[in-house]
């Protein structure tokens, strides 16, 4: 009878070991799947994110380059129906240009420079 007890204990140990081995195999498969998923995500992140960063910086640079005017600021508040004098006055009131610049530009608008065909040397000869 003692041998029958021994075989049932060994049978229980054998079944326990089989279950334990099955659990280890299942856990290793799960760990492998997690590791593959993390690896793929990391590959995507490290290849797509730099591309998105460079594209965003390029977009900002191009939008800054093409939207600026000669003073570096963009006048978004003025409508196309305003006259140049009104837009100039609005920029002066908003503090975008100083009084000297306002007067200079207003004078240029009101008194455009006439085309002068006289050369610089002719002007010097007149004063001699």
Phi, psi and omega per residue, in radians:
X1 nan -0.509 -3.141
X2 -1.119 -0.573 -3.126
X3 -1.250 -0.560 3.120
X4 -1.185 -0.659 3.083
X5 -1.124 -0.694 3.130
X6 -1.109 -0.732 -3.129
X7 -1.213 -0.598 3.116
X8 -1.237 -0.619 3.073
X9 -1.166 -0.765 3.108
X10 -1.124 -0.649 3.099
X11 -1.113 -0.723 3.097
X12 -1.163 -0.704 3.093
X13 -1.130 -0.714 3.123
X14 -1.097 -0.760 3.110
X15 -1.150 -0.688 3.109
X16 -1.101 -0.729 3.114
X17 -1.149 -0.685 3.108
X18 -1.103 -0.742 3.106
X19 -1.118 -0.747 3.129
X20 -1.095 -0.763 3.106
X21 -1.120 -0.696 3.091
X22 -1.085 -0.718 3.101
X23 -1.132 -0.724 3.118
X24 -1.095 -0.757 3.114
X25 -1.108 -0.760 3.128
X26 -1.096 -0.758 3.111
X27 -1.127 -0.655 3.123
X28 -1.192 -0.628 3.081
X29 -1.154 -0.760 3.120
X30 -1.097 -0.766 3.119
X31 -1.086 -0.682 3.112
X32 -1.122 -0.790 3.121
X33 -1.085 -0.728 3.100
X34 -1.113 -0.762 -3.141
X35 -1.112 -0.696 3.105
X36 -1.151 -0.741 3.132
X37 -1.099 -0.795 3.117
X38 -1.111 -0.697 3.105
X39 -1.082 -0.757 3.112
X40 -1.142 -0.761 3.111
X41 -1.082 -0.744 3.123
X42 -1.097 -0.702 3.100
X43 -1.090 -0.771 3.135
X44 -1.133 -0.789 -3.117
X45 -1.090 -0.796 -3.076
X46 -1.292 -0.267 3.095
X47 -1.776 -0.558 -3.084
X48 -1.527 -0.709 -3.082
X49 -1.051 -0.813 3.090
X50 -1.064 -0.640 3.101
X51 -1.111 -0.745 3.112
X52 -1.135 -0.665 3.114
X53 -1.130 -0.812 3.133
X54 -1.114 -0.725 3.122
X55 -1.114 -0.711 3.112
X56 -1.130 -0.743 3.103
X57 -1.134 -0.684 3.097
X58 -1.118 -0.730 3.119
X59 -1.081 -0.790 3.127
X60 -1.092 -0.748 -3.135
X61 -1.124 -0.780 -3.130
X62 -1.187 -0.697 3.124
X63 -1.164 -0.670 3.079
X64 -1.130 -0.717 -3.096
X65 -1.179 -0.776 -3.040
X66 -1.493 -0.286 -3.114
X67 -1.702 -0.196 -3.093
X68 -1.398 2.734 3.005
X69 -1.916 -2.907 -3.034
X70 -1.156 -0.401 3.107
X71 -1.634 -0.073 3.112
X72 1.586 -0.047 3.112
X73 -2.028 2.728 -3.116
X74 -1.951 2.294 3.135
X75 -1.652 1.590 -3.104
X76 -1.527 -0.240 -3.052
X77 -1.443 -0.388 -3.100
X78 -1.472 2.468 -3.140
X79 -1.656 2.785 -3.126
X80 -1.132 -0.329 -3.112
X81 -1.399 -0.200 3.123
X82 -1.312 2.560 3.090
X83 -1.333 2.832 3.107
X84 -1.041 -0.592 3.112
X85 -1.127 -0.737 3.131
X86 -1.140 -0.749 3.121
X87 -1.111 -0.699 3.128
X88 -1.124 -0.757 3.118
X89 -1.104 -0.695 3.127
X90 -1.105 -0.710 3.109
X91 -1.141 -0.653 3.104
X92 -1.164 -0.771 3.139
X93 -1.119 -0.664 3.135
X94 -1.307 -0.129 3.116
X95 1.460 0.239 3.133
X96 -1.304 -0.508 3.091
X97 -2.281 2.706 3.130
X98 -1.557 3.132 -3.049
X99 -1.134 -0.707 -3.125
X100 -1.113 -0.752 3.124
X101 -1.148 -0.682 3.115
X102 -1.065 -0.835 -3.134
X103 -1.139 -0.695 -3.131
X104 -1.111 -0.812 -3.122
X105 -1.196 -0.639 3.116
X106 -1.140 -0.712 3.100
X107 -1.126 -0.703 3.098
X108 -1.095 -0.654 -3.125
X109 -1.264 -0.740 -3.086
X110 -1.358 -0.632 3.126
X111 -2.116 1.390 3.129
X112 -1.097 2.534 -3.123
X113 -1.168 2.227 3.104
X114 -1.352 2.624 3.131
X115 -1.225 2.119 -3.099
X116 -1.907 2.121 -3.119
X117 -1.608 -0.077 3.137
X118 -1.312 2.294 -3.129
X119 -1.427 2.926 -3.122
X120 -1.118 -0.662 -3.132
X121 -1.176 -0.615 3.090
X122 -1.129 -0.643 3.131
X123 -1.174 -0.696 3.129
X124 -1.143 -0.692 -3.140
X125 -1.133 -0.583 3.134
X126 -1.118 -0.608 -3.100
X127 -1.436 -0.191 -3.094
X128 -1.412 nan nan
